[in-house]
Amino acid sequence: MLALFALATAADATVIILFGCFLFAASLFIYIFYMPGEVERGEDKTRLLYLEERKEATYENLRDLNFEYKAGKLSEEDYAMQRAALEDEAAAILAEMESIGKARAVVRRSAPRTNEGRA
């Protein structure tokens, strides 16, 4: 009788373990492959916003480079080379931002104005 009870308990434990594994696999499958009806999107990033972020990152890198040079972590040659590269990158970013600004100004000036001449 005791052996029969032990066999029944072992079978129940196996069923419970298999059921738990099935629930885990099903929940994992749903978590990985479930697609919500509407996916949230951030705002569309314009080229100008991207350039603004790159400019800030470049300036931050220049500040870090100056700090590391003053702390003695960089040699004079490395500092000069990296500083020149970062300054070139910053200049290119600023030039592109300026050209975008000029292009927008031209578009604004040439855009037809409505409600002009109406009182």
Residue pairs with C-beta under 8 A, 6 or more apart in sequence:
47 100
48 97
48 100
48 101
51 93
51 96
51 97
51 100
52 97
54 89
54 93
55 90
55 93
55 94
55 97
58 86
58 89
58 90
58 93
59 90
61 86
62 83
62 86
62 87
62 90
65 74
65 79
65 82
65 83
65 86
68 74
69 79
74 82
